[in-house]
Amino acid sequence: MKEQEREHGLPGASGYPIVLYDGICGFCQRAVQFILPRDRSGTFRFAALQSEVGQSLLQQHGLAGASLDTFVLIHEGRAYTRSTAGLRVLRELGGMWRWLYSAIIVPTPIRDMVYAMIARNRYRMFGKADACMLPRPEDRKRFLDRS
């Protein structure tokens, strides 16, 4: 078992960046569906914020009680939230997506203000699911909160 896997205590999480997302948010589910095919090396792992795994990871990284409108990336032992998490995901995807990371120069409060505006309206704009999405069979191993 690798060090990162021991740290998170999650099979399949060793050394991988982990995306925590709102499992019933249509926008968040679309974000995961955006990442999956663009992550050609299959490095990202995913867990819903509402899941036991998601809650455990939030607690381990000092984010216990974080609201469900917070997008989280856990990578190399650090937790990133909101716009910073999204930009870091784009950077990790590589290719042309990496260039969008240059938006990191915009001050965090401004980036997060835009993020908060989208987060407040995400259910109205993108819908709300009754349950977390079911990943395709070929992607299931990348979801840490699977049964």
Contacts in CASP RR format, 6 or more apart in sequence:
PFRMAT RR
TARGET T0000
AUTHOR 0000-0000-0000
METHOD contacts of the structure
MODEL  1
MKEQEREHGLPGASGYPIVLYDGICGFCQRAVQFILPRDRSGTFRFAALQ
SEVGQSLLQQHGLAGASLDTFVLIHEGRAYTRSTAGLRVLRELGGMWRWL
YSAIIVPTPIRDMVYAMIARNRYRMFGKADACMLPRPEDRKRFLDRS
1 14 0 8 1.000
2 14 0 8 1.000
2 15 0 8 1.000
3 14 0 8 1.000
4 13 0 8 1.000
4 14 0 8 1.000
4 15 0 8 1.000
4 16 0 8 1.000
4 77 0 8 1.000
5 11 0 8 1.000
5 12 0 8 1.000
5 13 0 8 1.000
5 14 0 8 1.000
5 15 0 8 1.000
7 60 0 8 1.000
7 77 0 8 1.000
8 18 0 8 1.000
8 57 0 8 1.000
8 60 0 8 1.000
8 74 0 8 1.000
10 45 0 8 1.000
10 53 0 8 1.000
10 57 0 8 1.000
10 144 0 8 1.000
12 45 0 8 1.000
12 141 0 8 1.000
12 144 0 8 1.000
13 45 0 8 1.000
13 144 0 8 1.000
16 43 0 8 1.000
16 44 0 8 1.000
16 45 0 8 1.000
17 43 0 8 1.000
17 44 0 8 1.000
17 45 0 8 1.000
17 73 0 8 1.000
17 74 0 8 1.000
17 75 0 8 1.000
17 76 0 8 1.000
17 89 0 8 1.000
17 92 0 8 1.000
18 44 0 8 1.000
18 45 0 8 1.000
18 46 0 8 1.000
18 47 0 8 1.000
18 57 0 8 1.000
18 73 0 8 1.000
18 74 0 8 1.000
18 75 0 8 1.000
18 144 0 8 1.000
19 32 0 8 1.000
19 35 0 8 1.000
19 44 0 8 1.000
19 45 0 8 1.000
19 46 0 8 1.000
19 47 0 8 1.000
19 71 0 8 1.000
19 72 0 8 1.000
19 73 0 8 1.000
19 85 0 8 1.000
19 89 0 8 1.000
20 46 0 8 1.000
20 47 0 8 1.000
20 48 0 8 1.000
20 49 0 8 1.000
20 54 0 8 1.000
20 57 0 8 1.000
20 58 0 8 1.000
20 71 0 8 1.000
20 72 0 8 1.000
20 73 0 8 1.000
20 74 0 8 1.000
21 28 0 8 1.000
21 29 0 8 1.000
21 31 0 8 1.000
21 32 0 8 1.000
21 46 0 8 1.000
21 47 0 8 1.000
21 48 0 8 1.000
21 49 0 8 1.000
21 71 0 8 1.000
21 72 0 8 1.000
22 28 0 8 1.000
22 48 0 8 1.000
22 49 0 8 1.000
22 50 0 8 1.000
22 68 0 8 1.000
22 69 0 8 1.000
22 71 0 8 1.000
22 122 0 8 1.000
23 29 0 8 1.000
23 48 0 8 1.000
23 49 0 8 1.000
23 50 0 8 1.000
23 129 0 8 1.000
23 132 0 8 1.000
23 133 0 8 1.000
24 50 0 8 1.000
24 128 0 8 1.000
24 129 0 8 1.000
24 130 0 8 1.000
24 131 0 8 1.000
24 132 0 8 1.000
25 68 0 8 1.000
25 122 0 8 1.000
25 123 0 8 1.000
25 126 0 8 1.000
25 127 0 8 1.000
25 128 0 8 1.000
25 129 0 8 1.000
26 122 0 8 1.000
26 123 0 8 1.000
26 126 0 8 1.000
26 127 0 8 1.000
26 128 0 8 1.000
26 129 0 8 1.000
27 118 0 8 1.000
27 122 0 8 1.000
27 125 0 8 1.000
27 126 0 8 1.000
27 127 0 8 1.000
28 71 0 8 1.000
28 122 0 8 1.000
29 129 0 8 1.000
29 132 0 8 1.000
29 133 0 8 1.000
30 126 0 8 1.000
31 71 0 8 1.000
32 46 0 8 1.000
32 133 0 8 1.000
33 133 0 8 1.000
35 44 0 8 1.000
35 46 0 8 1.000
35 89 0 8 1.000
35 93 0 8 1.000
36 44 0 8 1.000
36 135 0 8 1.000
36 139 0 8 1.000
36 142 0 8 1.000
38 93 0 8 1.000
38 97 0 8 1.000
39 92 0 8 1.000
39 93 0 8 1.000
42 142 0 8 1.000
43 92 0 8 1.000
44 89 0 8 1.000
44 92 0 8 1.000
44 142 0 8 1.000
45 142 0 8 1.000
45 143 0 8 1.000
45 144 0 8 1.000
46 135 0 8 1.000
46 142 0 8 1.000
46 143 0 8 1.000
46 144 0 8 1.000
47 53 0 8 1.000
47 54 0 8 1.000
47 57 0 8 1.000
47 143 0 8 1.000
47 144 0 8 1.000
47 145 0 8 1.000
48 54 0 8 1.000
48 132 0 8 1.000
48 145 0 8 1.000
49 55 0 8 1.000
49 58 0 8 1.000
49 66 0 8 1.000
49 68 0 8 1.000
49 70 0 8 1.000
49 72 0 8 1.000
50 68 0 8 1.000
50 132 0 8 1.000
51 132 0 8 1.000
51 144 0 8 1.000
51 145 0 8 1.000
52 145 0 8 1.000
53 144 0 8 1.000
53 145 0 8 1.000
54 144 0 8 1.000
54 145 0 8 1.000
55 64 0 8 1.000
57 72 0 8 1.000
57 74 0 8 1.000
57 79 0 8 1.000
58 64 0 8 1.000
58 65 0 8 1.000
58 66 0 8 1.000
58 72 0 8 1.000
58 79 0 8 1.000
61 72 0 8 1.000
61 74 0 8 1.000
61 77 0 8 1.000
61 78 0 8 1.000
61 79 0 8 1.000
62 79 0 8 1.000
63 70 0 8 1.000
63 72 0 8 1.000
63 79 0 8 1.000
63 81 0 8 1.000
66 72 0 8 1.000
66 81 0 8 1.000
69 116 0 8 1.000
69 119 0 8 1.000
69 120 0 8 1.000
69 122 0 8 1.000
70 81 0 8 1.000
70 82 0 8 1.000
70 119 0 8 1.000
71 81 0 8 1.000
71 82 0 8 1.000
71 85 0 8 1.000
71 86 0 8 1.000
71 115 0 8 1.000
72 79 0 8 1.000
72 80 0 8 1.000
72 81 0 8 1.000
72 85 0 8 1.000
73 79 0 8 1.000
73 80 0 8 1.000
73 81 0 8 1.000
73 84 0 8 1.000
73 85 0 8 1.000
73 86 0 8 1.000
73 88 0 8 1.000
73 89 0 8 1.000
74 80 0 8 1.000
75 88 0 8 1.000
75 92 0 8 1.000
80 86 0 8 1.000
80 88 0 8 1.000
82 111 0 8 1.000
82 112 0 8 1.000
82 115 0 8 1.000
82 116 0 8 1.000
82 119 0 8 1.000
83 103 0 8 1.000
83 108 0 8 1.000
83 111 0 8 1.000
83 112 0 8 1.000
83 114 0 8 1.000
83 115 0 8 1.000
84 104 0 8 1.000
84 108 0 8 1.000
84 111 0 8 1.000
87 100 0 8 1.000
87 101 0 8 1.000
87 103 0 8 1.000
87 104 0 8 1.000
87 111 0 8 1.000
88 101 0 8 1.000
90 97 0 8 1.000
90 98 0 8 1.000
90 100 0 8 1.000
90 101 0 8 1.000
91 97 0 8 1.000
91 98 0 8 1.000
91 100 0 8 1.000
91 101 0 8 1.000
103 111 0 8 1.000
118 125 0 8 1.000
132 145 0 8 1.000
135 142 0 8 1.000
135 143 0 8 1.000
135 146 0 8 1.000
140 146 0 8 1.000
END
